[in-house]
Amino acid sequence: MIGRRSGLSSPDSLGAYLTFAPRLGRTDAQRNCVSNIRPEGLGVEAAARRIDWIAAAGVARGVTGVGLKEESGEVLRVNDGSY
């Protein structure tokens, strides 16, 4: 699911939540979140690469959340060039 979270201080911020085999009863520990997708945060291209990696690895390994340590090896920059 990708969407805007209401109530945040940045109204243009998006978050993407990924869960392998979603169903009722899944906990936050079983999903990954890519957050702060916005011009002053995590850029769209970097977010897309991170989401792609999580989705592919989650399907290949059959798990998301704390059971899926991100090992993409890529340092993702925010748009201002900081890390």
mmCIF file of the N, C-alpha and C atoms, coordinates in Angstrom:
data_MODEL
# 
_entry.id   MODEL 
# 
loop_
_atom_site.group_PDB 
_atom_site.id 
_atom_site.type_symbol 
_atom_site.label_atom_id 
_atom_site.label_alt_id 
_atom_site.label_comp_id 
_atom_site.label_asym_id 
_atom_site.label_entity_id 
_atom_site.label_seq_id 
_atom_site.pdbx_PDB_ins_code 
_atom_site.Cartn_x 
_atom_site.Cartn_y 
_atom_site.Cartn_z 
_atom_site.occupancy 
_atom_site.B_iso_or_equiv 
_atom_site.pdbx_formal_charge 
_atom_site.auth_seq_id 
_atom_site.auth_comp_id 
_atom_site.auth_asym_id 
_atom_site.auth_atom_id 
_atom_site.pdbx_PDB_model_num 
ATOM 1   N N  . MET A 1 1  ? 0.839  -1.148  0.000  1.00 0.00 ? 1  MET A N  1 
ATOM 2   C CA . MET A 1 1  ? 0.000  0.000   0.000  1.00 0.00 ? 1  MET A CA 1 
ATOM 3   C C  . MET A 1 1  ? 0.898  1.229   0.000  1.00 0.00 ? 1  MET A C  1 
ATOM 4   N N  . ILE A 1 2  ? 0.573  2.188   -0.834 1.00 0.00 ? 2  ILE A N  1 
ATOM 5   C CA . ILE A 1 2  ? 1.300  3.453   -0.871 1.00 0.00 ? 2  ILE A CA 1 
ATOM 6   C C  . ILE A 1 2  ? 0.294  4.561   -0.635 1.00 0.00 ? 2  ILE A C  1 
ATOM 7   N N  . GLY A 1 3  ? 0.635  5.481   0.235  1.00 0.00 ? 3  GLY A N  1 
ATOM 8   C CA . GLY A 1 3  ? -0.284 6.574   0.489  1.00 0.00 ? 3  GLY A CA 1 
ATOM 9   C C  . GLY A 1 3  ? 0.284  7.618   1.419  1.00 0.00 ? 3  GLY A C  1 
ATOM 10  N N  . ARG A 1 4  ? -0.486 8.658   1.598  1.00 0.00 ? 4  ARG A N  1 
ATOM 11  C CA . ARG A 1 4  ? -0.113 9.747   2.490  1.00 0.00 ? 4  ARG A CA 1 
ATOM 12  C C  . ARG A 1 4  ? -0.647 9.445   3.873  1.00 0.00 ? 4  ARG A C  1 
ATOM 13  N N  . ARG A 1 5  ? 0.178  9.678   4.871  1.00 0.00 ? 5  ARG A N  1 
ATOM 14  C CA . ARG A 1 5  ? -0.270 9.502   6.252  1.00 0.00 ? 5  ARG A CA 1 
ATOM 15  C C  . ARG A 1 5  ? -0.729 10.835  6.786  1.00 0.00 ? 5  ARG A C  1 
ATOM 16  N N  . SER A 1 6  ? -1.969 10.920  7.149  1.00 0.00 ? 6  SER A N  1 
ATOM 17  C CA . SER A 1 6  ? -2.480 12.179  7.695  1.00 0.00 ? 6  SER A CA 1 
ATOM 18  C C  . SER A 1 6  ? -1.882 12.434  9.067  1.00 0.00 ? 6  SER A C  1 
ATOM 19  N N  . GLY A 1 7  ? -1.816 13.710  9.413  1.00 0.00 ? 7  GLY A N  1 
ATOM 20  C CA . GLY A 1 7  ? -1.327 14.080  10.720 1.00 0.00 ? 7  GLY A CA 1 
ATOM 21  C C  . GLY A 1 7  ? 0.171  14.298  10.803 1.00 0.00 ? 7  GLY A C  1 
ATOM 22  N N  . LEU A 1 8  ? 0.897  14.052  9.736  1.00 0.00 ? 8  LEU A N  1 
ATOM 23  C CA . LEU A 1 8  ? 2.334  14.292  9.749  1.00 0.00 ? 8  LEU A CA 1 
ATOM 24  C C  . LEU A 1 8  ? 2.615  15.771  9.545  1.00 0.00 ? 8  LEU A C  1 
ATOM 25  N N  . SER A 1 9  ? 3.778  16.211  9.954  1.00 0.00 ? 9  SER A N  1 
ATOM 26  C CA . SER A 1 9  ? 4.133  17.619  9.791  1.00 0.00 ? 9  SER A CA 1 
ATOM 27  C C  . SER A 1 9  ? 4.437  17.964  8.337  1.00 0.00 ? 9  SER A C  1 
ATOM 28  N N  . SER A 1 10 ? 4.649  16.976  7.501  1.00 0.00 ? 10 SER A N  1 
ATOM 29  C CA . SER A 1 10 ? 4.920  17.192  6.080  1.00 0.00 ? 10 SER A CA 1 
ATOM 30  C C  . SER A 1 10 ? 3.758  16.642  5.258  1.00 0.00 ? 10 SER A C  1 
ATOM 31  N N  . PRO A 1 11 ? 2.886  17.517  4.776  1.00 0.00 ? 11 PRO A N  1 
ATOM 32  C CA . PRO A 1 11 ? 1.692  17.039  4.069  1.00 0.00 ? 11 PRO A CA 1 
ATOM 33  C C  . PRO A 1 11 ? 1.980  16.368  2.726  1.00 0.00 ? 11 PRO A C  1 
ATOM 34  N N  . ASP A 1 12 ? 3.205  16.509  2.213  1.00 0.00 ? 12 ASP A N  1 
ATOM 35  C CA . ASP A 1 12 ? 3.533  15.906  0.925  1.00 0.00 ? 12 ASP A CA 1 
ATOM 36  C C  . ASP A 1 12 ? 4.315  14.601  1.074  1.00 0.00 ? 12 ASP A C  1 
ATOM 37  N N  . SER A 1 13 ? 4.379  14.051  2.271  1.00 0.00 ? 13 SER A N  1 
ATOM 38  C CA . SER A 1 13 ? 5.148  12.846  2.533  1.00 0.00 ? 13 SER A CA 1 
ATOM 39  C C  . SER A 1 13 ? 4.314  11.595  2.258  1.00 0.00 ? 13 SER A C  1 
ATOM 40  N N  . LEU A 1 14 ? 4.919  10.634  1.557  1.00 0.00 ? 14 LEU A N  1 
ATOM 41  C CA . LEU A 1 14 ? 4.273  9.352   1.279  1.00 0.00 ? 14 LEU A CA 1 
ATOM 42  C C  . LEU A 1 14 ? 5.007  8.239   2.010  1.00 0.00 ? 14 LEU A C  1 
ATOM 43  N N  . GLY A 1 15 ? 4.299  7.166   2.253  1.00 0.00 ? 15 GLY A N  1 
ATOM 44  C CA . GLY A 1 15 ? 4.896  5.970   2.814  1.00 0.00 ? 15 GLY A CA 1 
ATOM 45  C C  . GLY A 1 15 ? 4.419  4.757   2.030  1.00 0.00 ? 15 GLY A C  1 
ATOM 46  N N  . ALA A 1 16 ? 5.263  3.756   1.912  1.00 0.00 ? 16 ALA A N  1 
ATOM 47  C CA . ALA A 1 16 ? 4.907  2.513   1.227  1.00 0.00 ? 16 ALA A CA 1 
ATOM 48  C C  . ALA A 1 16 ? 5.063  1.376   2.236  1.00 0.00 ? 16 ALA A C  1 
ATOM 49  N N  . TYR A 1 17 ? 4.017  0.597   2.396  1.00 0.00 ? 17 TYR A N  1 
ATOM 50  C CA . TYR A 1 17 ? 4.017  -0.521  3.329  1.00 0.00 ? 17 TYR A CA 1 
ATOM 51  C C  . TYR A 1 17 ? 3.967  -1.814  2.532  1.00 0.00 ? 17 TYR A C  1 
ATOM 52  N N  . LEU A 1 18 ? 4.912  -2.713  2.780  1.00 0.00 ? 18 LEU A N  1 
ATOM 53  C CA . LEU A 1 18 ? 4.993  -3.966  2.047  1.00 0.00 ? 18 LEU A CA 1 
ATOM 54  C C  . LEU A 1 18 ? 4.890  -5.128  3.020  1.00 0.00 ? 18 LEU A C  1 
ATOM 55  N N  . THR A 1 19 ? 3.997  -6.076  2.716  1.00 0.00 ? 19 THR A N  1 
ATOM 56  C CA . THR A 1 19 ? 3.794  -7.246  3.564  1.00 0.00 ? 19 THR A CA 1 
ATOM 57  C C  . THR A 1 19 ? 3.663  -8.476  2.679  1.00 0.00 ? 19 THR A C  1 
ATOM 58  N N  . PHE A 1 20 ? 4.471  -9.476  2.934  1.00 0.00 ? 20 PHE A N  1 
ATOM 59  C CA . PHE A 1 20 ? 4.351  -10.729 2.202  1.00 0.00 ? 20 PHE A CA 1 
ATOM 60  C C  . PHE A 1 20 ? 3.133  -11.476 2.732  1.00 0.00 ? 20 PHE A C  1 
ATOM 61  N N  . ALA A 1 21 ? 2.307  -11.972 1.830  1.00 0.00 ? 21 ALA A N  1 
ATOM 62  C CA . ALA A 1 21 ? 1.100  -12.736 2.171  1.00 0.00 ? 21 ALA A CA 1 
ATOM 63  C C  . ALA A 1 21 ? 0.258  -12.012 3.221  1.00 0.00 ? 21 ALA A C  1 
ATOM 64  N N  . PRO A 1 22 ? -0.209 -10.799 2.902  1.00 0.00 ? 22 PRO A N  1 
ATOM 65  C CA . PRO A 1 22 ? -0.984 -10.036 3.890  1.00 0.00 ? 22 PRO A CA 1 
ATOM 66  C C  . PRO A 1 22 ? -2.284 -10.738 4.253  1.00 0.00 ? 22 PRO A C  1 
ATOM 67  N N  . ARG A 1 23 ? -2.636 -10.627 5.521  1.00 0.00 ? 23 ARG A N  1 
ATOM 68  C CA . ARG A 1 23 ? -3.903 -11.167 6.017  1.00 0.00 ? 23 ARG A CA 1 
ATOM 69  C C  . ARG A 1 23 ? -4.173 -10.563 7.384  1.00 0.00 ? 23 ARG A C  1 
ATOM 70  N N  . LEU A 1 24 ? -5.402 -10.692 7.838  1.00 0.00 ? 24 LEU A N  1 
ATOM 71  C CA . LEU A 1 24 ? -5.754 -10.211 9.166  1.00 0.00 ? 24 LEU A CA 1 
ATOM 72  C C  . LEU A 1 24 ? -4.847 -10.852 10.200 1.00 0.00 ? 24 LEU A C  1 
ATOM 73  N N  . GLY A 1 25 ? -4.440 -10.070 11.159 1.00 0.00 ? 25 GLY A N  1 
ATOM 74  C CA . GLY A 1 25 ? -3.603 -10.593 12.227 1.00 0.00 ? 25 GLY A CA 1 
ATOM 75  C C  . GLY A 1 25 ? -2.124 -10.338 12.043 1.00 0.00 ? 25 GLY A C  1 
ATOM 76  N N  . ARG A 1 26 ? -1.703 -9.896  10.855 1.00 0.00 ? 26 ARG A N  1 
ATOM 77  C CA . ARG A 1 26 ? -0.294 -9.557  10.652 1.00 0.00 ? 26 ARG A CA 1 
ATOM 78  C C  . ARG A 1 26 ? 0.060  -8.377  11.555 1.00 0.00 ? 26 ARG A C  1 
ATOM 79  N N  . THR A 1 27 ? 1.263  -8.364  12.079 1.00 0.00 ? 27 THR A N  1 
ATOM 80  C CA . THR A 1 27 ? 1.702  -7.288  12.964 1.00 0.00 ? 27 THR A CA 1 
ATOM 81  C C  . THR A 1 27 ? 2.638  -6.340  12.225 1.00 0.00 ? 27 THR A C  1 
ATOM 82  N N  . ASP A 1 28 ? 2.923  -5.198  12.853 1.00 0.00 ? 28 ASP A N  1 
ATOM 83  C CA . ASP A 1 28 ? 3.880  -4.255  12.267 1.00 0.00 ? 28 ASP A CA 1 
ATOM 84  C C  . ASP A 1 28 ? 5.242  -4.905  12.049 1.00 0.00 ? 28 ASP A C  1 
ATOM 85  N N  . ALA A 1 29 ? 5.593  -5.853  12.884 1.00 0.00 ? 29 ALA A N  1 
ATOM 86  C CA . ALA A 1 29 ? 6.880  -6.537  12.759 1.00 0.00 ? 29 ALA A CA 1 
ATOM 87  C C  . ALA A 1 29 ? 6.963  -7.380  11.494 1.00 0.00 ? 29 ALA A C  1 
ATOM 88  N N  . GLN A 1 30 ? 5.830  -7.625  10.846 1.00 0.00 ? 30 GLN A N  1 
ATOM 89  C CA . GLN A 1 30 ? 5.801  -8.454  9.643  1.00 0.00 ? 30 GLN A CA 1 
ATOM 90  C C  . GLN A 1 30 ? 5.671  -7.633  8.368  1.00 0.00 ? 30 GLN A C  1 
ATOM 91  N N  . ARG A 1 31 ? 5.868  -6.332  8.476  1.00 0.00 ? 31 ARG A N  1 
ATOM 92  C CA . ARG A 1 31 ? 5.809  -5.488  7.273  1.00 0.00 ? 31 ARG A CA 1 
ATOM 93  C C  . ARG A 1 31 ? 6.989  -4.544  7.249  1.00 0.00 ? 31 ARG A C  1 
ATOM 94  N N  . ASN A 1 32 ? 7.324  -4.120  6.047  1.00 0.00 ? 32 ASN A N  1 
ATOM 95  C CA . ASN A 1 32 ? 8.375  -3.120  5.854  1.00 0.00 ? 32 ASN A CA 1 
ATOM 96  C C  . ASN A 1 32 ? 7.720  -1.812  5.458  1.00 0.00 ? 32 ASN A C  1 
ATOM 97  N N  . CYS A 1 33 ? 8.319  -0.722  5.876  1.00 0.00 ? 33 CYS A N  1 
ATOM 98  C CA . CYS A 1 33 ? 7.816  0.594   5.520  1.00 0.00 ? 33 CYS A CA 1 
ATOM 99  C C  . CYS A 1 33 ? 8.945  1.408   4.923  1.00 0.00 ? 33 CYS A C  1 
ATOM 100 N N  . VAL A 1 34 ? 8.682  1.993   3.779  1.00 0.00 ? 34 VAL A N  1 
ATOM 101 C CA . VAL A 1 34 ? 9.586  2.972   3.180  1.00 0.00 ? 34 VAL A CA 1 
ATOM 102 C C  . VAL A 1 34 ? 8.868  4.294   3.358  1.00 0.00 ? 34 VAL A C  1 
ATOM 103 N N  . SER A 1 35 ? 9.415  5.160   4.188  1.00 0.00 ? 35 SER A N  1 
ATOM 104 C CA . SER A 1 35 ? 8.700  6.375   4.538  1.00 0.00 ? 35 SER A CA 1 
ATOM 105 C C  . SER A 1 35 ? 9.478  7.626   4.142  1.00 0.00 ? 35 SER A C  1 
ATOM 106 N N  . ASN A 1 36 ? 8.826  8.754   4.327  1.00 0.00 ? 36 ASN A N  1 
ATOM 107 C CA . ASN A 1 36 ? 9.377  10.070  4.033  1.00 0.00 ? 36 ASN A CA 1 
ATOM 108 C C  . ASN A 1 36 ? 9.710  10.234  2.548  1.00 0.00 ? 36 ASN A C  1 
ATOM 109 N N  . ILE A 1 37 ? 8.878  9.638   1.696  1.00 0.00 ? 37 ILE A N  1 
ATOM 110 C CA . ILE A 1 37 ? 9.056  9.791   0.251  1.00 0.00 ? 37 ILE A CA 1 
ATOM 111 C C  . ILE A 1 37 ? 8.491  11.155  -0.114 1.00 0.00 ? 37 ILE A C  1 
ATOM 112 N N  . ARG A 1 38 ? 9.391  12.090  -0.418 1.00 0.00 ? 38 ARG A N  1 
ATOM 113 C CA . ARG A 1 38 ? 8.987  13.471  -0.692 1.00 0.00 ? 38 ARG A CA 1 
ATOM 114 C C  . ARG A 1 38 ? 10.186 14.256  -1.191 1.00 0.00 ? 38 ARG A C  1 
ATOM 115 N N  . PRO A 1 39 ? 9.952  15.431  -1.741 1.00 0.00 ? 39 PRO A N  1 
ATOM 116 C CA . PRO A 1 39 ? 11.065 16.211  -2.293 1.00 0.00 ? 39 PRO A CA 1 
ATOM 117 C C  . PRO A 1 39 ? 12.189 16.490  -1.294 1.00 0.00 ? 39 PRO A C  1 
ATOM 118 N N  . GLU A 1 40 ? 11.864 16.764  -0.042 1.00 0.00 ? 40 GLU A N  1 
ATOM 119 C CA . GLU A 1 40 ? 12.896 17.067  0.943  1.00 0.00 ? 40 GLU A CA 1 
ATOM 120 C C  . GLU A 1 40 ? 13.317 15.842  1.744  1.00 0.00 ? 40 GLU A C  1 
ATOM 121 N N  . GLY A 1 41 ? 12.862 14.685  1.353  1.00 0.00 ? 41 GLY A N  1 
ATOM 122 C CA . GLY A 1 41 ? 13.189 13.456  2.051  1.00 0.00 ? 41 GLY A CA 1 
ATOM 123 C C  . GLY A 1 41 ? 13.813 12.444  1.115  1.00 0.00 ? 41 GLY A C  1 
ATOM 124 N N  . LEU A 1 42 ? 13.311 11.244  1.154  1.00 0.00 ? 42 LEU A N  1 
ATOM 125 C CA . LEU A 1 42 ? 13.791 10.175  0.276  1.00 0.00 ? 42 LEU A CA 1 
ATOM 126 C C  . LEU A 1 42 ? 13.207 10.403  -1.111 1.00 0.00 ? 42 LEU A C  1 
ATOM 127 N N  . GLY A 1 43 ? 14.052 10.591  -2.091 1.00 0.00 ? 43 GLY A N  1 
ATOM 128 C CA . GLY A 1 43 ? 13.602 10.863  -3.448 1.00 0.00 ? 43 GLY A CA 1 
ATOM 129 C C  . GLY A 1 43 ? 12.815 9.711   -4.051 1.00 0.00 ? 43 GLY A C  1 
ATOM 130 N N  . VAL A 1 44 ? 12.011 10.033  -5.043 1.00 0.00 ? 44 VAL A N  1 
ATOM 131 C CA . VAL A 1 44 ? 11.141 9.039   -5.670 1.00 0.00 ? 44 VAL A CA 1 
ATOM 132 C C  . VAL A 1 44 ? 11.943 7.893   -6.283 1.00 0.00 ? 44 VAL A C  1 
ATOM 133 N N  . GLU A 1 45 ? 13.032 8.202   -6.991 1.00 0.00 ? 45 GLU A N  1 
ATOM 134 C CA . GLU A 1 45 ? 13.823 7.135   -7.624 1.00 0.00 ? 45 GLU A CA 1 
ATOM 135 C C  . GLU A 1 45 ? 14.464 6.223   -6.581 1.00 0.00 ? 45 GLU A C  1 
ATOM 136 N N  . ALA A 1 46 ? 15.021 6.798   -5.528 1.00 0.00 ? 46 ALA A N  1 
ATOM 137 C CA . ALA A 1 46 ? 15.630 5.994   -4.468 1.00 0.00 ? 46 ALA A CA 1 
ATOM 138 C C  . ALA A 1 46 ? 14.565 5.155   -3.759 1.00 0.00 ? 46 ALA A C  1 
ATOM 139 N N  . ALA A 1 47 ? 13.405 5.747   -3.518 1.00 0.00 ? 47 ALA A N  1 
ATOM 140 C CA . ALA A 1 47 ? 12.310 5.007   -2.886 1.00 0.00 ? 47 ALA A CA 1 
ATOM 141 C C  . ALA A 1 47 ? 11.859 3.850   -3.773 1.00 0.00 ? 47 ALA A C  1 
ATOM 142 N N  . ALA A 1 48 ? 11.760 4.092   -5.072 1.00 0.00 ? 48 ALA A N  1 
ATOM 143 C CA . ALA A 1 48 ? 11.349 3.037   -6.001 1.00 0.00 ? 48 ALA A CA 1 
ATOM 144 C C  . ALA A 1 48 ? 12.354 1.888   -5.994 1.00 0.00 ? 48 ALA A C  1 
ATOM 145 N N  . ARG A 1 49 ? 13.641 2.205   -5.951 1.00 0.00 ? 49 ARG A N  1 
ATOM 146 C CA . ARG A 1 49 ? 14.659 1.140   -5.882 1.00 0.00 ? 49 ARG A CA 1 
ATOM 147 C C  . ARG A 1 49 ? 14.531 0.348   -4.590 1.00 0.00 ? 49 ARG A C  1 
ATOM 148 N N  . ARG A 1 50 ? 14.309 1.038   -3.475 1.00 0.00 ? 50 ARG A N  1 
ATOM 149 C CA . ARG A 1 50 ? 14.174 0.359   -2.185 1.00 0.00 ? 50 ARG A CA 1 
ATOM 150 C C  . ARG A 1 50 ? 12.918 -0.518  -2.174 1.00 0.00 ? 50 ARG A C  1 
ATOM 151 N N  . ILE A 1 51 ? 11.801 0.008   -2.662 1.00 0.00 ? 51 ILE A N  1 
ATOM 152 C CA . ILE A 1 51 ? 10.546 -0.755  -2.714 1.00 0.00 ? 51 ILE A CA 1 
ATOM 153 C C  . ILE A 1 51 ? 10.713 -1.980  -3.611 1.00 0.00 ? 51 ILE A C  1 
ATOM 154 N N  . ASP A 1 52 ? 11.362 -1.801  -4.759 1.00 0.00 ? 52 ASP A N  1 
ATOM 155 C CA . ASP A 1 52 ? 11.603 -2.917  -5.675 1.00 0.00 ? 52 ASP A CA 1 
ATOM 156 C C  . ASP A 1 52 ? 12.428 -4.008  -4.998 1.00 0.00 ? 52 ASP A C  1 
ATOM 157 N N  . TRP A 1 53 ? 13.480 -3.616  -4.285 1.00 0.00 ? 53 TRP A N  1 
ATOM 158 C CA . TRP A 1 53 ? 14.335 -4.599  -3.614 1.00 0.00 ? 53 TRP A CA 1 
ATOM 159 C C  . TRP A 1 53 ? 13.542 -5.353  -2.553 1.00 0.00 ? 53 TRP A C  1 
ATOM 160 N N  . ILE A 1 54 ? 12.801 -4.629  -1.727 1.00 0.00 ? 54 ILE A N  1 
ATOM 161 C CA . ILE A 1 54 ? 12.026 -5.275  -0.661 1.00 0.00 ? 54 ILE A CA 1 
ATOM 162 C C  . ILE A 1 54 ? 10.994 -6.234  -1.256 1.00 0.00 ? 54 ILE A C  1 
ATOM 163 N N  . ALA A 1 55 ? 10.297 -5.795  -2.307 1.00 0.00 ? 55 ALA A N  1 
ATOM 164 C CA . ALA A 1 55 ? 9.275  -6.646  -2.927 1.00 0.00 ? 55 ALA A CA 1 
ATOM 165 C C  . ALA A 1 55 ? 9.899  -7.916  -3.506 1.00 0.00 ? 55 ALA A C  1 
ATOM 166 N N  . ALA A 1 56 ? 10.980 -7.772  -4.238 1.00 0.00 ? 56 ALA A N  1 
ATOM 167 C CA . ALA A 1 56 ? 11.623 -8.938  -4.860 1.00 0.00 ? 56 ALA A CA 1 
ATOM 168 C C  . ALA A 1 56 ? 12.195 -9.888  -3.803 1.00 0.00 ? 56 ALA A C  1 
ATOM 169 N N  . ALA A 1 57 ? 12.885 -9.339  -2.816 1.00 0.00 ? 57 ALA A N  1 
ATOM 170 C CA . ALA A 1 57 ? 13.477 -10.178 -1.770 1.00 0.00 ? 57 ALA A CA 1 
ATOM 171 C C  . ALA A 1 57 ? 12.386 -10.816 -0.918 1.00 0.00 ? 57 ALA A C  1 
ATOM 172 N N  . GLY A 1 58 ? 11.319 -10.080 -0.651 1.00 0.00 ? 58 GLY A N  1 
ATOM 173 C CA . GLY A 1 58 ? 10.218 -10.625 0.145  1.00 0.00 ? 58 GLY A CA 1 
ATOM 174 C C  . GLY A 1 58 ? 9.571  -11.819 -0.523 1.00 0.00 ? 58 GLY A C  1 
ATOM 175 N N  . VAL A 1 59 ? 9.340  -11.714 -1.824 1.00 0.00 ? 59 VAL A N  1 
ATOM 176 C CA . VAL A 1 59 ? 8.746  -12.836 -2.564 1.00 0.00 ? 59 VAL A CA 1 
ATOM 177 C C  . VAL A 1 59 ? 9.724  -14.007 -2.626 1.00 0.00 ? 59 VAL A C  1 
ATOM 178 N N  . ALA A 1 60 ? 10.994 -13.715 -2.923 1.00 0.00 ? 60 ALA A N  1 
ATOM 179 C CA . ALA A 1 60 ? 11.993 -14.780 -3.043 1.00 0.00 ? 60 ALA A CA 1 
ATOM 180 C C  . ALA A 1 60 ? 12.185 -15.526 -1.719 1.00 0.00 ? 60 ALA A C  1 
ATOM 181 N N  . ARG A 1 61 ? 12.140 -14.813 -0.608 1.00 0.00 ? 61 ARG A N  1 
ATOM 182 C CA . ARG A 1 61 ? 12.402 -15.415 0.701  1.00 0.00 ? 61 ARG A CA 1 
ATOM 183 C C  . ARG A 1 61 ? 11.135 -15.794 1.459  1.00 0.00 ? 61 ARG A C  1 
ATOM 184 N N  . GLY A 1 62 ? 10.005 -15.293 0.980  1.00 0.00 ? 62 GLY A N  1 
ATOM 185 C CA . GLY A 1 62 ? 8.733  -15.612 1.624  1.00 0.00 ? 62 GLY A CA 1 
ATOM 186 C C  . GLY A 1 62 ? 8.537  -14.930 2.965  1.00 0.00 ? 62 GLY A C  1 
ATOM 187 N N  . VAL A 1 63 ? 9.129  -13.747 3.127  1.00 0.00 ? 63 VAL A N  1 
ATOM 188 C CA . VAL A 1 63 ? 9.030  -13.044 4.404  1.00 0.00 ? 63 VAL A CA 1 
ATOM 189 C C  . VAL A 1 63 ? 9.278  -11.555 4.200  1.00 0.00 ? 63 VAL A C  1 
ATOM 190 N N  . THR A 1 64 ? 8.612  -10.745 5.004  1.00 0.00 ? 64 THR A N  1 
ATOM 191 C CA . THR A 1 64 ? 8.893  -9.319  5.088  1.00 0.00 ? 64 THR A CA 1 
ATOM 192 C C  . THR A 1 64 ? 8.979  -8.944  6.564  1.00 0.00 ? 64 THR A C  1 
ATOM 193 N N  . GLY A 1 65 ? 9.252  -7.687  6.830  1.00 0.00 ? 65 GLY A N  1 
ATOM 194 C CA . GLY A 1 65 ? 9.344  -7.224  8.213  1.00 0.00 ? 65 GLY A CA 1 
ATOM 195 C C  . GLY A 1 65 ? 10.709 -7.517  8.809  1.00 0.00 ? 65 GLY A C  1 
ATOM 196 N N  . VAL A 1 66 ? 10.719 -7.789  10.107 1.00 0.00 ? 66 VAL A N  1 
ATOM 197 C CA . VAL A 1 66 ? 11.991 -7.998  10.794 1.00 0.00 ? 66 VAL A CA 1 
ATOM 198 C C  . VAL A 1 66 ? 12.731 -9.227  10.272 1.00 0.00 ? 66 VAL A C  1 
ATOM 199 N N  . GLY A 1 67 ? 12.039 -10.136 9.615  1.00 0.00 ? 67 GLY A N  1 
ATOM 200 C CA . GLY A 1 67 ? 12.678 -11.306 9.030  1.00 0.00 ? 67 GLY A CA 1 
ATOM 201 C C  . GLY A 1 67 ? 13.393 -11.023 7.730  1.00 0.00 ? 67 GLY A C  1 
ATOM 202 N N  . LEU A 1 68 ? 13.281 -9.800  7.234  1.00 0.00 ? 68 LEU A N  1 
ATOM 203 C CA . LEU A 1 68 ? 13.899 -9.430  5.959  1.00 0.00 ? 68 LEU A CA 1 
ATOM 204 C C  . LEU A 1 68 ? 14.803 -8.229  6.189  1.00 0.00 ? 68 LEU A C  1 
ATOM 205 N N  . LYS A 1 69 ? 16.057 -8.492  6.454  1.00 0.00 ? 69 LYS A N  1 
ATOM 206 C CA . LYS A 1 69 ? 17.023 -7.411  6.626  1.00 0.00 ? 69 LYS A CA 1 
ATOM 207 C C  . LYS A 1 69 ? 17.394 -6.882  5.251  1.00 0.00 ? 69 LYS A C  1 
ATOM 208 N N  . GLU A 1 70 ? 17.299 -5.568  5.080  1.00 0.00 ? 70 GLU A N  1 
ATOM 209 C CA . GLU A 1 70 ? 17.648 -5.005  3.781  1.00 0.00 ? 70 GLU A CA 1 
ATOM 210 C C  . GLU A 1 70 ? 19.137 -5.155  3.540  1.00 0.00 ? 70 GLU A C  1 
ATOM 211 N N  . GLU A 1 71 ? 19.466 -5.815  2.449  1.00 0.00 ? 71 GLU A N  1 
ATOM 212 C CA . GLU A 1 71 ? 20.848 -6.086  2.080  1.00 0.00 ? 71 GLU A CA 1 
ATOM 213 C C  . GLU A 1 71 ? 21.130 -5.579  0.679  1.00 0.00 ? 71 GLU A C  1 
ATOM 214 N N  . SER A 1 72 ? 20.402 -4.552  0.268  1.00 0.00 ? 72 SER A N  1 
ATOM 215 C CA . SER A 1 72 ? 20.567 -4.058  -1.094 1.00 0.00 ? 72 SER A CA 1 
ATOM 216 C C  . SER A 1 72 ? 21.952 -3.470  -1.309 1.00 0.00 ? 72 SER A C  1 
ATOM 217 N N  . GLY A 1 73 ? 22.632 -3.102  -0.223 1.00 0.00 ? 73 GLY A N  1 
ATOM 218 C CA . GLY A 1 73 ? 23.985 -2.585  -0.346 1.00 0.00 ? 73 GLY A CA 1 
ATOM 219 C C  . GLY A 1 73 ? 24.062 -1.166  -0.841 1.00 0.00 ? 73 GLY A C  1 
ATOM 220 N N  . GLU A 1 74 ? 22.951 -0.542  -1.055 1.00 0.00 ? 74 GLU A N  1 
ATOM 221 C CA . GLU A 1 74 ? 22.936 0.809   -1.606 1.00 0.00 ? 74 GLU A CA 1 
ATOM 222 C C  . GLU A 1 74 ? 22.689 1.824   -0.503 1.00 0.00 ? 74 GLU A C  1 
ATOM 223 N N  . VAL A 1 75 ? 23.553 2.825   -0.445 1.00 0.00 ? 75 VAL A N  1 
ATOM 224 C CA . VAL A 1 75 ? 23.303 3.945   0.450  1.00 0.00 ? 75 VAL A CA 1 
ATOM 225 C C  . VAL A 1 75 ? 22.346 4.862   -0.280 1.00 0.00 ? 75 VAL A C  1 
ATOM 226 N N  . LEU A 1 76 ? 21.207 5.095   0.314  1.00 0.00 ? 76 LEU A N  1 
ATOM 227 C CA . LEU A 1 76 ? 20.186 5.910   -0.333 1.00 0.00 ? 76 LEU A CA 1 
ATOM 228 C C  . LEU A 1 76 ? 20.291 7.349   0.150  1.00 0.00 ? 76 LEU A C  1 
ATOM 229 N N  . ARG A 1 77 ? 20.370 8.273   -0.783 1.00 0.00 ? 77 ARG A N  1 
ATOM 230 C CA . ARG A 1 77 ? 20.498 9.684   -0.455 1.00 0.00 ? 77 ARG A CA 1 
ATOM 231 C C  . ARG A 1 77 ? 19.142 10.372  -0.505 1.00 0.00 ? 77 ARG A C  1 
ATOM 232 N N  . VAL A 1 78 ? 19.001 11.362  0.349  1.00 0.00 ? 78 VAL A N  1 
ATOM 233 C CA . VAL A 1 78 ? 17.853 12.247  0.202  1.00 0.00 ? 78 VAL A CA 1 
ATOM 234 C C  . VAL A 1 78 ? 18.222 13.269  -0.853 1.00 0.00 ? 78 VAL A C  1 
ATOM 235 N N  . ASN A 1 79 ? 17.261 14.003  -1.344 1.00 0.00 ? 79 ASN A N  1 
ATOM 236 C CA . ASN A 1 79 ? 17.500 14.879  -2.484 1.00 0.00 ? 79 ASN A CA 1 
ATOM 237 C C  . ASN A 1 79 ? 18.507 15.985  -2.245 1.00 0.00 ? 79 ASN A C  1 
ATOM 238 N N  . ASP A 1 80 ? 18.769 16.338  -1.003 1.00 0.00 ? 80 ASP A N  1 
ATOM 239 C CA . ASP A 1 80 ? 19.739 17.404  -0.770 1.00 0.00 ? 80 ASP A CA 1 
ATOM 240 C C  . ASP A 1 80 ? 21.173 16.886  -0.760 1.00 0.00 ? 80 ASP A C  1 
ATOM 241 N N  . GLY A 1 81 ? 21.373 15.594  -0.999 1.00 0.00 ? 81 GLY A N  1 
ATOM 242 C CA . GLY A 1 81 ? 22.706 15.018  -1.083 1.00 0.00 ? 81 GLY A CA 1 
ATOM 243 C C  . GLY A 1 81 ? 23.233 14.466  0.228  1.00 0.00 ? 81 GLY A C  1 
ATOM 244 N N  . SER A 1 82 ? 22.501 14.652  1.327  1.00 0.00 ? 82 SER A N  1 
ATOM 245 C CA . SER A 1 82 ? 22.954 14.111  2.601  1.00 0.00 ? 82 SER A CA 1 
ATOM 246 C C  . SER A 1 82 ? 22.613 12.623  2.678  1.00 0.00 ? 82 SER A C  1 
ATOM 247 N N  . TYR A 1 83 ? 23.128 11.962  3.685  1.00 0.00 ? 83 TYR A N  1 
ATOM 248 C CA . TYR A 1 83 ? 22.888 10.533  3.836  1.00 0.00 ? 83 TYR A CA 1 
ATOM 249 C C  . TYR A 1 83 ? 21.975 10.269  5.002  1.00 0.00 ? 83 TYR A C  1 
# 
